[in-house]
Amino acid sequence: MTDLKTWGQALDYTIKTRDEWQPHRKGSKPAITYATHFSNYNPQGRRFLIKDLNKAMMETYISELRVYRELADQTLNHCIQNIQTVLNHCIDMGVLAYQNNRHKWITGEGKFKFTKLRLTKQPRITLSPAQVDQFYAAAKNCFNQESLADTVMLSAWTGLGWAEFSQLTPNDIHLDAPVPFIAVGEREGFTLKTTHRKRRIYLPSGSDGYNKLMPILSRNLESCTDPEIQIFGDLFTSQDAHRVKFNDVRDYLQLDEKLTPYCLRHTFNTWLANLDVHPAKAHKMMGHASMKTTMEYYTHINDDQVIEAYSRLTAAA
């Protein structure tokens, strides 16, 4: 019986009946997340009629994700793939009719097949320490956005992304420890992207990270009266609101329009690579699930860095 009409019905049915999307299966959570994006970034949301899904609609949807969520092309391809998975699963299960194969986005078997984006390797957008200082000063002094300035400095010097620093409470900040540190994912209720993201971010006394962040963390802790209240989480209504404020400062400083808040996490890893921090250490500091992800930051090495490495080798000999 073919009775599913809306995207929401198809998504709910797939989540309930597709074995690969059950909670015990690896990869089920990100697959559902990618598919769910379609509910949030099309005009009708979950009420969107499947019969109206065509190439033009998909192009509009992808454009929305690229502009408002600033998702990479590889992530957008995951979204496309999982939309197809939902619809084709419903067809296979007999609750959605086979489609008219005269359309280019429908296969000869009557199933959905949207064209994915062609991936091209894009250079990572990062900032220098001086540019981070400049961004911090502009956000604080020109835009009166001290909270934005704080999160920019925090991300650049720790590698914390929004999903992590927005959850921090006073219970996660240990400034009185022999070596001050930020505990990521140790507290019950702290949500992690992957288990690898559980880590401690240390601020050794005298380091640049210590000098930059201790005043920021101390000030925010002093103003927080409840140890269970998020220090940075309620500064903006959402990650999107944070990004809007970030973009205002970015454009004011005439920085690359592709610079996003998440680029500050790339910035931190790039600094580690430029300082020749061993990849195994950087891997742990970043909380990457794969060493391959960490190593990508070690492949963009210019001649000046190679020459400097040779000079150290000579001196050591």
N, C-alpha and C positions, 0 to 999 in steps of 0.2 A: 504494500500500500504506500503510495507516494503522497504523504501528507505534510511534509515540512515545507514551509513557505519562507521563513525569515532566517537571517543569519544567526540570530540568537538561538533559535530552535536547533539549527544544525550544529552550532558550537556545543550547546548543552548535551545534545545526543552523542556527539563524538567523545566528549570528556567522560561521559557515563559508560560508553560501550567499547571504545577503542582500547584494546589490551595494552598497546604501547604507551598509552597516556595515563595509565593507572599509577597511583602514588608510589608503588614499590618499584616501578620501572625507571631505570636511569634515563635522564633526559626528558622525562615527562613534563616537569615544571617549566623549563624554558620553552618547550614546544607550545604549551598552552598559553604562555605569556605572549609569544610571537603572534599566535592566532587571535588572542584577545585584543591586540592593538587595533584590529579592524573595527571592533565594537566602539572604540573611543574616538576614532578618526575618520568616520564617515558621517554624513549629515543625519541619517536616521538611526545610527547606532545599532543596537541589537534588533531593531525593527526593520532593518534594511532588507528589502525583498531580493531573494536570490535571483529571480528572473531579471533583475536590473543590473546584475553584475557583469560587466563587460570590460573590454580593454581600456576604454576611456576612463571608466570609473576606477580601475586599478591604477592607472597613471596619476589620477588626481589624488588617490589615497597615498601613493608612494611619495608624491610631492609634499603632501601634508606632513608625513613622517619626517621627511628630509628637512623641511623648514622648521617645524615646531618642536620636533624631538631631536633633530640633528643626528639622526642615526646614520651609521656608515652603510655603504652599499652592501656589504656582506650581511649585515644585520637585516637590511631591507629584503634581501633575498631569502633569509630565513622566514620573514613575515609572509612573503609571497608563497613559499613552499608550504607553510602550515595552513594557510587559507585553502590552498588546493587540497591538502590532506583532509581537512574537515569536509569539504564538499564531496570529494571523491570517496571518502569513507561512507558518507551517507548514501551515495549512489550504489556502492558495493553492497550495502546492507539493505537496499531496497526501499529506503524511506525518502529518497529523492530521485526524480526521474532522470534518465539519461538525457543529455543535452543535444541541441541541434548542432551537428558536426559541420554545418556550413560556415560556422564562425571560426575565425583563425585561432581563437583561444580555446577551442574545443577539439579534442583529438577525434580520430576516426571512430574510436570506441564510444564517443559521446561523453567523455570526461574532461574536466577542466585542465588546462595546461597554459598558464600565463608565462610569458617570456621573462626570464630573470635578467637582472642588470649585469652588464659586462664589467668585471672587476678590473680595476687598474690600480697599481700600487701608488698610493699618495704619500708624499712626505709628511712626517709627523710635525704638527705645529707645536712648538715649545717656546718657553721664555727663558731668558737669562736671569740670574739673581737680581741684576740691576733693573731689569724690566718688571720683575715681580715687585720690587720695592717701589717702582714708579706707579704700578697699578694700585698697590696698596695706598699710596699717598693720594692718588687721584680719587679713588673710591671714598676715602675718609674725608679729605679736605675739600674736594671740588663737588662731590655728590652727597656729602653728609651721610655716607653709607658705611659707618664703622663696622657694622656686622658683616657686610659683604667683604670689606677689606680683611677682616679677621679670617674669614673662611678661605679667601684666596691665598693668604700667607700660609695658613694651616695646610691646605692641599699641596702647595708647591713644596713645602719642606717636610711633608710626611707621606705623600702619596695617597692620602685619604680622599675618597670620592664622596659625592653627596650622600649616597646611601649609607655611608659609614659615619661621617662627621655629624650628620643630622640626628643620629641616634645617641651621641655621646651624652652621658650624664656625669655629674661630679664623681659618681662611684667608679667611672672608667678612667679618671684622671688621677695619677699618683705622683704628685709633685714632691712629696716628702720622702719618697723612696731614695735609697743611696744613689741610684741613677734614675732620675724622673722618667716616667713612661706613661704612654696612653695604651690602655688595654682594649683591643678590638675583638669583640666576640666572646670575651670571657664571661661576661655577665649573662645570667639567664634572661632570655627575652630579647637579646641582641640578635637581630636577623642578619645572616651572612649570605652573600651571593653563592659562595662555595665554602666548604669547610677549610680550604686552604687560606681563606682570608682571615682566619683567626690568628692574631699575631700581637706582639707588643712593639710599640714604636718608642724607642728610647731617645732621650734628650740628654746626652752627656754634657756635664758642666763645661762651659767654655767653647762648645761647638757653636757653629753659626745657627743650627737649628734651635739650640737652647736659647741663644741670645735673641732670636727672632720671636720664638713662640712662648717663652716663659711669661713675658709681660701680658701677652694676649690671653693665655690660659688663666693666669692668676687673676686678671681683671674680670673675666667672665665667671670664674668660680666665686669670687667675692660677691658678685651681683646675683648669684643663684642661691636662693634660700632653701630649696628642697633638693636633697641629694639624688632624688629619683627623677627630677625634671630634666628634660633634654636641654643642653646648654645652647646649641645652635639650631635645633630642630624647629623651633617656633619663630625664628627670625623672619622667615618667609612662608607664605601660605603653601608653597609647593616648590618642587624642583624647577618647574617652568618659571615661576615667579623669580626665583634666584637667577635663572639664566637671563631673564629680561634685564634685570639690574646689571648683571655682568656684561651683557652686550652693550649697554649704554656707556659703560666705562671703556670697554674695548674700542668702540667706535670713536669715542672722544680722543683716545690716544692714537687713533689711526693704526691700530694693530690689524693683523690679518683677519679678515671676516670669518675665516674657518676656525679661529681660536674659540674654543668652548671651555666651560668650567672643567670638563673631564680632561682637557689638554694639560691641566696642571698636574694630573697624575702621570701623564706621559713625561711632563717636564721633570718630575722627581726621578723617574727611572732613567731618563736621559742624563741627568746630572750624575747619577750613580755610574752609568756606563762611561761617561767622560772622565770620571775620577778613577777609572779602572777598578772599581769595586768588583770583587769576584762575582761572576754570574750566580753562583750558588747562594751567596749572601744576598744579592739583589733579589733573587727569586723569593727568598724568605721574607725580605723586607717589604716586597710588593704584595705578597700573598697570591701570586699567580698560581693557577691550577697546573699550568704546563711550563716547563723550562723553555720550551720553544717560544712562548710569548715573551719571556724575559730576554731571550737571546736576540730578538728582533731589534732591540735597542742597542745592541753591541755590533750591529752590522753597518751602521752609518758612521764610519770613521774616515776623517779627512786626512790629508797628507801631513798637516801640522801635528796631529795627534800621533801619527806613525813616527814622525821624526823625533818627537818628544819621548816616545817609548824607546827608540834606539839610543837616545842620549842617556836615559836611565840605565839601560843595559850596559853601556860602555862604562859608566861611572861605577856600576856594581862590580864589573870585571876588574 
